[in-house]
Amino acid sequence: MKNVILGILVIAFQVGVAQKLAYIESDKIVDKMPEHQKATDEIEKQIKEWETVVEEKFKAVEGLYQEYVKNESILSDELKLQKQEEIFEAERQAKDYREEKFGTDGELEKLQESKLKPLQDKILEAAIKVSKENNYDYVFDKMPESNWVWTNPEHNLTDLVISELGL
């Protein structure tokens, strides 16, 4: 995706189309937003609660297994099967719970979306407003993991976006 965008930029410049470009550093903007820290803290708190429940569920499975191993020699075949099924069911429930909370489309993903998306939208709206006010054609987000080798600091709109957000 990044290569496609860079390719388009190169082609645009080669045909003589001068475009006004700028960038923002959303990670720096987010760091200045107190509501982002609050949202992150709430998410981390919920993660810890869910992790505790997951650990308890798997400890219970381990407990059932240890009890089974300890008593296996005195259990009838029928009771052994019943205990094995009980262990498998407890393990399935623990795995299902973990997947429900942390899996794809799980509650963690939904929680992050509900808490962080509004903040991202605020940044986007402010960046668009600043970009339009300053007549920029394209504004990119220079994220730490991006492949930008160098950017001219005079094209950095981060401080203007931070001001627009009132931070």
ZAMARGU-4260 file (C-alpha; in steps of 0.2 Angstrom, whole numbers, plus 5000, padded with zeros to 4 digits):
<rodrens>
0) 5000/5000/5000 | 5014/5012/5005 | 5023/5008/4989 | 5008/5012/4978 | 5006/5029/4987
5) 5024/5033/4984 | 5023/5027/4966 | 5008/5038/4963 | 5018/5053/4970 | 5033/5049/4959
10) 5022/5049/4944 | 5013/5064/4949 | 5029/5074/4950 | 5036/5067/4934 | 5022/5073/4924
15) 5025/5091/4931 | 5010/5091/4942 | 5015/5101/4958 | 5006/5095/4973 | 5007/5103/4990
20) 5011/5089/5002 | 5012/5089/5021 | 5012/5076/5035 | 5006/5074/5053 | 5013/5063/5067
25) 4998/5056/5075 | 5007/5047/5088 | 5013/5064/5095 | 4996/5071/5094 | 4989/5056/5103
30) 5002/5058/5117 | 4995/5075/5121 | 4977/5069/5122 | 4972/5066/5140 | 4956/5057/5134
35) 4968/5044/5125 | 4977/5040/5141 | 4960/5038/5150 | 4954/5026/5136 | 4970/5017/5136
40) 4970/5014/5155 | 4952/5008/5154 | 4956/4996/5140 | 4971/4990/5150 | 4961/4987/5166
45) 4948/4977/5156 | 4962/4967/5148 | 4969/4962/5165 | 4952/4957/5172 | 4949/4946/5157
50) 4966/4939/5158 | 4963/4935/5176 | 4947/4925/5172 | 4956/4916/5158 | 4970/4911/5170
55) 4957/4905/5183 | 4948/4895/5170 | 4964/4886/5164 | 4970/4883/5182 | 4953/4875/5185
60) 4956/4864/5170 | 4973/4859/5177 | 4965/4856/5194 | 4952/4844/5186 | 4966/4835/5177
65) 4977/4833/5192 | 4962/4826/5202 | 4959/4814/5188 | 4977/4808/5187 | 4977/4806/5206
70) 4961/4796/5206 | 4962/4787/5190 | 4967/4770/5197 | 4951/4769/5208 | 4939/4776/5195
75) 4928/4764/5185 | 4929/4766/5166 | 4913/4774/5165 | 4918/4787/5178 | 4935/4789/5169
80) 4926/4794/5153 | 4914/4806/5163 | 4929/4815/5171 | 4939/4816/5154 | 4923/4824/5146
85) 4922/4836/5161 | 4940/4841/5158 | 4938/4843/5139 | 4922/4853/5142 | 4931/4864/5155
90) 4946/4867/5143 | 4934/4871/5128 | 4925/4883/5139 | 4941/4892/5144 | 4947/4892/5126
95) 4930/4899/5120 | 4931/4913/5133 | 4948/4918/5128 | 4943/4918/5110 | 4927/4928/5114
100) 4938/4941/5123 | 4954/4942/5114 | 4950/4934/5097 | 4947/4942/5080 | 4931/4952/5082
105) 4932/4949/5100 | 4927/4960/5114 | 4944/4968/5116 | 4944/4973/5097 | 4926/4981/5100
110) 4932/4990/5116 | 4947/4997/5107 | 4936/5003/5093 | 4923/5011/5104 | 4936/5020/5115
115) 4949/5025/5102 | 4940/5027/5086 | 4932/5043/5092 | 4949/5050/5096 | 4956/5045/5079
120) 4941/5054/5071 | 4945/5070/5081 | 4962/5070/5075 | 4957/5066/5057 | 4944/5081/5057
125) 4957/5093/5064 | 4970/5087/5051 | 4958/5089/5037 | 4953/5107/5043 | 4971/5112/5045
130) 4976/5105/5028 | 4962/5114/5019 | 4966/5130/5028 | 4984/5129/5022 | 4979/5123/5005
135) 4988/5106/5006 | 4983/5093/4992 | 4989/5078/5002 | 4993/5075/5020 | 5001/5059/5026
140) 5003/5051/5043 | 5021/5049/5047 | 5019/5034/5059 | 5035/5027/5068 | 5033/5011/5058
145) 5032/5020/5041 | 5045/5019/5028 | 5049/5038/5026 | 5067/5040/5025 | 5067/5059/5028
150) 5053/5072/5029 | 5056/5091/5029 | 5050/5098/5046 | 5043/5113/5038 | 5029/5102/5031
155) 5025/5095/5048 | 5007/5100/5052 | 5007/5091/5069 | 5008/5107/5080 | 4994/5115/5070
160) 4983/5100/5072 | 4987/5100/5091 | 4983/5118/5092 | 4967/5115/5082 | 4962/5101/5095
165) 4965/5114/5109 | 4979/5103/5117
</rodrens>
